[in-house]
Amino acid sequence: QVQLVESGGGLVQAGGSLRLSCAASKRIYSINFMGWYRQAPGKQRELVAHITSGDSTNYADSVKGRFTISRDNAKNTVYLQMNSLKPEDTAVYYCYVDTPLYDYWGQGTQVTVSS
């Protein structure tokens, strides 16, 4: 069973930066894309960013220009560099991996941005 393990969340002041990492416990084959969702209290889970197997990226409008997604295929890891953080970025961030047969999700990591 593949597990996705996230790290890098925490508490930061507005304007600060954090880097999230998500590592798969085993090699995952036939990946369509890897990415990050987030869920704030009382809100629906929303896409933050994803990166395809061909390294094409897609970002939510609210994070464009501030967040950067990248991946290291050799390490089965996806990263999310978050700069210029805002209080509205506060949420639990979940990584995921999409394959033709199954979607994998991490357990979530809390990001809190204070004003």
Salt bridges, closest charged atoms under 4 A:
GLU46 OE2 - ARG38 NE 2.70
ASP61 OD1 - LYS64 NZ 3.10
ASP89 OD1 - ARG38 NH1 2.95
ASP89 OD2 - ARG66 NH1 2.75
